[in-house]
Structure formats: structure tokens, C-alpha cells
């Protein structure tokens, strides 16, 4: 059976999804301020590598673990409502790119497994 990464369309799909996703995130006043001092080219590259690994593609992710990578954001108030907004944008991005609903749900379930680490719990 193909991995989620393969089912989504591999590297070209990851590139398109992450680029569209961050356009949505940066336009959302609920969460955009968390990225004010972020190098978005670097952030997008890390996100592409992370999602590729999580969805069963080649593992080239060299970033920090989710808990330490988001600890400073938690001290700035990152909470469940922000996490929910990110998941909302991820789902909307995949839908806009024509990803089947069952894969969007699988991606959402995978993303949900990171909630406690990202929020430092």
C-alpha cells in the first residue's frame, strides 16, 4: 500500500501544500503574529521536510523535536485555539488542492498526535 506521502503526490504535492498553507496561516490574524520574526523560506523548508517524514516519504528532517521547537511560542501564549487554527488551514489547503477527504482526515489525525508536544504538555 502506498504511503500517505505517495498518495498525496510526493514532493511536488508537499511543496504546493506547504506554500499554500503558509499563505493561509500568514493571512490569519489569529496566528500570524507567531511568525513575525520567522524566516519563512527556512520555515517552509523545515515544514516540507517534516511533513514528508511524517507521511512516510524520505526522511530528511533535521529540525528539533516538536516540544522544544515550539517552547518559545508556548511562552508567548500558543494554545489549543491556535493549534486548531493551524489544523483548519492544513485541511483547507489539502481540500483546495483536491486531496480526497479520507486522506485529509488521515493527515488531520496525524497532525493531532503532535498537539501535546507542540503545546508543551
C-alpha positions in Angstrom: 0.0 0.0 0.0 1.2 3.5 -0.9 2.3 5.8 2.0 0.3 8.9 2.7 3.2 10.9 1.2 2.8 8.9 -2.1 -1.0 9.2 -2.1 -0.8 12.9 -1.7 1.5 13.2 -4.7 5.1 13.1 -3.3 7.5 16.1 -3.3 5.6 18.3 -5.7 2.4 18.0 -3.6 4.3 18.7 -0.4 5.8 21.8 -2.0 2.5 23.1 -3.2 0.7 22.3 0.1 3.2 23.9 2.3 3.4 27.1 0.2 -0.4 27.4 0.1 -0.7 26.5 3.8 1.7 29.3 4.9 -0.1 31.9 2.7 -3.3 31.0 4.7 -1.5 31.0 8.0 0.2 34.3 7.5 -3.1 35.9 6.4 -4.9 34.7 9.6 -4.8 37.3 12.4 -5.4 34.6 15.0 -1.9 33.1 14.4 0.1 35.2 12.0 1.9 37.1 14.9 3.6 33.8 15.9 5.6 34.1 12.6 6.5 37.8 12.8 10.3 37.2 13.3 10.4 33.9 11.3 12.5 33.3 8.2 9.6 31.9 6.2 11.8 30.3 3.5 13.6 28.4 6.2 10.4 27.6 8.0 8.7 26.3 4.8 11.7 24.1 4.1 11.6 22.6 7.6 7.9 22.1 7.3 8.2 20.3 4.0 10.9 18.0 5.4 8.9 17.3 8.5 5.6 16.5 6.7 7.5 14.4 4.2 8.9 12.3 7.0 5.6 12.1 9.0 3.7 11.0 5.9 6.1 8.2 5.0 8.4 9.9 2.5 12.2 10.2 2.6 13.4 11.3 6.0 15.5 14.5 5.6 14.1 16.2 8.6 16.9 17.6 10.9 14.9 20.0 12.9 14.3 20.0 16.7 11.6 17.9 18.3 8.1 19.5 18.4 8.2 20.3 22.1 11.5 22.2 22.1 10.8 23.8 18.6 7.6 25.4 19.9 8.5 26.1 23.6 9.2 29.8 23.0 5.8 30.1 21.3 4.1 28.5 24.2 5.6 31.2 26.5 4.1 33.7 24.1 0.6 32.2 24.6 0.4 29.4 22.0 -2.7 27.3 22.9 -5.3 24.9 21.6 -7.2 27.6 19.7 -4.0 28.4 17.7 -3.3 24.7 17.1 -6.9 24.3 15.9 -6.5 27.3 13.5 -3.4 25.6 12.0 -5.2 22.3 11.6 -8.1 24.2 10.0 -5.7 25.8 7.5 -4.0 22.5 6.8 -7.3 20.8 6.0 -8.5 23.8 3.8 -5.2 23.7 2.0 -5.5 20.0 1.2 -9.1 20.4 0.1 -8.2 23.3 -2.2 -5.5 21.1 -3.7 -8.1 18.4 -4.5 -6.9 15.8 -1.9 -9.6 13.2 -1.2 -11.5 13.6 2.1 -10.2 10.3 3.6 -6.6 11.5 3.2 -7.4 14.9 4.7 -8.8 13.1 7.7 -5.7 10.9 7.9 -3.5 13.9 7.7 -5.6 15.6 10.5 -5.3 12.6 12.7 -1.5 12.5 12.2 -1.3 16.3 13.0 -3.4 15.8 16.1 -0.8 13.4 17.5 1.6 16.4 17.8 -0.8 18.7 19.8 0.5 17.9 23.3 4.2 18.2 22.3 3.6 21.4 20.4 1.7 22.9 23.3 4.3 21.7 25.9 2.0 19.4 27.8 
